């Protein structure tokens, strides 16, 4: 990634769209807690 970290290949990768993930740029499910709706 642009931060120099490696990304393990997985079947699916979910990117954060709500902006509140503690694991950006990846989704950690925080959107459920804050009520984010796309």
Residue pairs with C-beta under 8 A, 6 or more apart in sequence:
1 7
1 25
7 13
13 26
14 26
14 27
15 25
15 26
15 27
16 23
16 24
16 25
16 26
16 27
16 28
16 30
16 31
17 27
17 31
17 36
17 38
18 30
18 31
18 34
18 36
20 30
20 31
20 34
20 36
21 27
21 28
21 30
21 31
22 28
22 30
